[in-house]
Amino acid sequence: VIGLLNALPTGFTATLFLFFVEDRLQAPDHTGAALLLFFLSAGAAAPLWARLSGSIGAKRAMLIGMAGSVIAFLWAVTLGPGDWLAFYAIAVASGAALGADMILLPAMLSNRLAQQKLSSEHGFGLWGFVNKAALALAAGLALPLLDYQGYVPGGSNPEAALDALSFAYAGIPCMLKVAATLLLLCSPMTEETHR
């Protein structure tokens, strides 16, 4: 459940990224650079998250990463036309926070499976399914919601439709991430370090 709630925000942002950059920021020329910054930041930060996990435990490090991603990404709700420099900063910060998702949650799953003496093949198969299901579920929720609000990709959209796009792109993912964070905080998982 934590994995699904934590993957849904990425599903929403992946589904709506191009729409947000092109129609909300009106900066289609910056799409590639923003994506590159995001993924480079995630990759560069991953070893730092592993080191932090070794110092304070995987659960605490993951909670910090999840909270950091909300703090970094919530700002995107406020962006408007021409705010691509601010979007670059958000891409770097949220990408760095994603580094925690990339290595800590799988490590925590592996530890949990070992504790429960469960098959790692089945566990990671389920993990892969959850991540793909989150993307499909996010698209199935976000696109009809925006259509209902009158948003037309690439069209002349009223401000209310663009506000709905911002909320679906950044507001809903942040709310889901907060829910996942609270669930992890309340979970009985122990503070095992990442190996």
N, C-alpha and C positions, 0 to 999 in steps of 0.2 A: 504493500500500500504506500509506504514511504517512497519507494522507487517510482511508482506511477505518479504520485503527486509531484515529485521532484522533476520528472521528465515532461510533464504536461506544459510547464512554462516554456521549455525549449521548443515543444511542438507548436505552441502559439506563435512564438517569435519567428520560427523557421517558416511557418505558413504565411505570415504577414510581412516578412522583412522587406521584400521588393515593393509591396504596396506602400509601406510606411515611408521608405526612402524616396520613392518616386512621387507619391501624392501628398504626403504630409510634409516631408522636408523639401520636396521639389528639387532633389539633388541626385538624379539618376546617374550622373557621371561619377558619383562617390560610392556606388554600391560595391564595386570590387575592392577598393581600398579599405572600406569599413569591414568587410568580411575577412580580408587578409589580416588586418589588425586584431580582430576578434580571435581568430584561430591561432595566430602567432602568440598572442598573450596567453591563451589557454595552454599551449604547449610549453611556453617558457615558465609559466607558474607551476606546472605540475610537479616538478622536483621540489619546489619550495613547500608545496602542500605535503609532500611525502616527508620532508624533514620536520615540518611542524607536527605532523601526525606522530612521528617518532618521539617527539618531545612531550607532547601533551595528551596524546591518544587520538585515535581516529575519529571518535564521536565528537570530541570537543573541536577538533580541527574542522570537521565537516560542518558543525553548527556555525563556526566562524565564517566558513565559505558561503554557506547559505544566507546568513545575515548580510554578508558583504555583497552578495549578488543583488539582494533586494535594495540595499542602499545605493548601489551603483546604477541599477536599472530603472528605479522608480522615477528618476529625473527625466527619462525619455518621454513620460506623459506630457511634460511641459514644452517639448520641442515644437517648433513650427518651421515655416519656410526659411531656408537658408541657414539653419542651425547645424550645418554638417560638421563644423569643428567640435561643437559640444557632443555630437553623435560619435565622433572619433574617440573622444575621451570616454564616453560610455562604453564603446566597443572594447577599448583596452581594459577598463576596470571590470566589466562584466565577463570578458574573456578570461581574465586572471582568476575570477571567482569560479568560472566553469572548470578550471583546472582541478579544483577539489572534487567536483562531480565525476571527472574522468577517472580519478584513481582511488579516491577514498571510499565511495559507495561500493564499487566492486570489491575492494579489499574487505570492507565490513561484511558484505554478503558472503564472501569466502570464509571469513572467520565464523560467521553465524552458521553456515552449512557444516563446518567442521565440528562446531560445538554440538549441533543436533545430530551429527553423524548421518547427514543426508548426502545424496549424490550431487557432486559439483556439476556434472553434466546436465542433470535436470534443472538444477538451480540456475545455471547460466543460460540454459535454453529459455527458461521462464523470464529471466532478466532481459534477454534479447526481444522476446515477445512483448514484454511490458513497454519497452522503449519504442518499438514500432507501433504498438497500439496507442501509445500516448500521442504520437504524431498524427495518426488517423483520427483519433478522437478530437484532438485540438482543431484540425481542419474541419471536421464535421460540426463543431460547435461555432468556431469563429466565422466561417464564411456565411452561413445562414444568418447569424447575428448581424453582421455588417450589411448584408443584403436587406434585412428588415429595417435597418437604420437608414437605408437609402444610399449606401456607399456604392459607387461604380468605379472599378479599377480603371485608372487612366482618364476618367471622365471629369466633368465639371461638378465637383461635389460641394454641397453646402457645408458650412462650418460644423454643424451638428454631426454630419456624417464623418467628417475628418476627426472630430473629437471622439466619436465612437471607435474609429480606427486606432487612435492613440491609446484609448482605454483597453481595447482588445489586444493591442501589441505589447503594452507595458503594464497597464493596471492589473488586468486579470492574471498575467504571469506572476506579478509580485504577490498578489493575494494567494495564489496557489503555492508559491514558494514559502510564504509565511506559514501556511497550513502544514506543509511538509516539515518545516523547521520545528514547529510546535510538536508535531507528532514524533519526530526524532528525539526531541528534548524529553518527552514523556515516555519514550520507549525504554524497555528494560535492558537494552544493549549496553554492554560494558565498555569501559574505556580501553579497549585493546589497541595497541599501536600497529601501525601499518608495517608489514614486513616486505 
